């Protein structure tokens, strides 16, 4: 399937997701349809998305869920048929949200489940606090675990570190966390939707994200004479990227630069990342020319398969529970069946 035949949907859930989608619209994102979904009518009114979906009018009355994730879930279930119709025929669905205990926390897992049932490759780009001991923390952990079960890949971004990255960035294009999230999604979309200097078809992207598990992202820029090495180094030491690379099962690299960016530079970026991951990891890269980046090279690295909780850096208080996908289940017990070798074949 070519990029032109692929239907890509970006759906922002809740306030943070809506803001990210609005930023994508301001970027004139090509190749994807942007949808804003919320329980808050006023927030939706301000959105610039192609389509706006107010869910749960009975459950929330258009006034939001007031940090009650359970109401957010009821709201999207109330409007399930509408969401199903929107995602029907989608090949790739990107879900962007913040897990803070509100609409995004309650509704995003249901949206992901609908997207998967519709047959779409489903990727969640999720911002959350590293440590959340407030009343909504249990719902946040449950939502994250459910997203991991449902989505092909869940890209987790620590909101606190995201804000630090934004405030310390020298790039004027990264002024708010919502804008940073939007740029991450944009880089992913541009990797699979043309035109690009180096692109990836749908099959390649699907291979990368399918069963990718938990992913982390790094972003780096450089205009130095050795900008390739500097941008890769910055991406892999970025505060968004709190994991060891060696255990990754996949790496997707998006490179963007001005009109003078060369294929040699793009290939070198891919080679440098490939040297850092597992020998059997699937590594792919795409590149796009952006005239606004004259003299600069920007590298976005997405690592997947980082499924060991000790590799998850500063999300250590949440992720051990996230990997316990069925916390209420009892340990498995032996069946108590004794079979001879010749009997096992027919059992």
PyMOL commands that set and color helices and strands:
alter all, ss='L'
color gray80, all
select helices_A, chain A and resi 3-5+14-26+41-46+57-60+69-78+80-87+103-117+137-150+159-168+177-192+202-209+227-237+263-274+291-293+309-311+313-323+341-344
alter helices_A, ss='H'
color red, helices_A
select strands_A, chain A and resi 8-13+33-38+51-54+92-99+121-128+153-158+213-222+250-257+282-289+297-304
alter strands_A, ss='S'
color yellow, strands_A
deselect
rebuild
show_as cartoon
